[in-house]
Amino acid sequence: MTIDWLPDRGIRRAILALGAAGLTVIATGAFLEALWLLGLGVWAVIAAMMIELVYRP
């Protein structure tokens, strides 16, 4: 049985929260037809992906 390292779980949770928030903002921006919300959501998803790529435990 392996023991998860506590900071790894925190980073994973932050990545999932940032990605979910980004997707929510993208959906809201698409519904309201607000390009600035779409852009903000896309940047949030890009940030989550970059954190995932850089922080590879």
C-alpha positions as CSV (number, residue, x, y, z in Angstrom):
1,M,0.0,0.0,0.0
2,T,1.3,3.4,-0.9
3,I,1.0,6.6,1.1
4,D,0.1,9.7,-0.8
5,W,2.4,12.6,-0.1
6,L,0.2,15.5,1.3
7,P,1.4,18.3,-1.0
8,D,0.7,16.1,-4.1
9,R,-2.9,15.8,-3.1
10,G,-3.1,19.5,-2.5
11,I,-1.7,20.3,-5.9
12,R,-4.1,17.8,-7.5
13,R,-7.0,19.4,-5.8
14,A,-5.9,22.9,-6.9
15,I,-5.6,21.7,-10.5
16,L,-9.0,20.1,-10.5
17,A,-10.6,23.2,-8.9
18,L,-8.9,25.6,-11.3
19,G,-10.0,23.4,-14.3
20,A,-13.6,23.1,-13.1
21,A,-13.8,26.8,-12.4
22,G,-12.4,27.5,-15.9
23,L,-14.9,25.2,-17.6
24,T,-17.7,26.8,-15.6
25,V,-16.6,30.3,-16.7
26,I,-16.3,29.1,-20.3
27,A,-19.9,27.8,-20.2
28,T,-21.2,30.9,-18.6
29,G,-19.4,33.1,-21.2
30,A,-20.8,31.0,-24.0
31,F,-24.3,31.3,-22.6
32,L,-24.0,35.0,-22.1
33,E,-22.1,35.5,-25.3
34,A,-19.4,37.4,-23.4
35,L,-16.0,37.0,-25.0
36,W,-14.1,38.3,-21.9
37,L,-15.6,35.5,-19.8
38,L,-14.6,33.0,-22.5
39,G,-11.1,34.3,-22.5
40,L,-10.9,34.2,-18.7
41,G,-12.1,30.6,-18.6
42,V,-9.7,29.5,-21.3
43,W,-6.8,31.1,-19.4
44,A,-7.8,29.3,-16.2
45,V,-7.9,26.0,-18.1
46,I,-4.5,26.7,-19.7
47,A,-3.1,27.5,-16.2
48,A,-4.4,24.3,-14.8
49,M,-2.9,22.3,-17.7
50,M,0.5,24.1,-17.3
51,I,0.6,23.4,-13.5
52,E,-0.2,19.7,-14.3
53,L,2.6,19.6,-16.9
54,V,5.2,21.4,-14.8
55,Y,4.4,19.8,-11.4
56,R,4.8,16.1,-12.2
57,P,5.6,14.3,-8.9
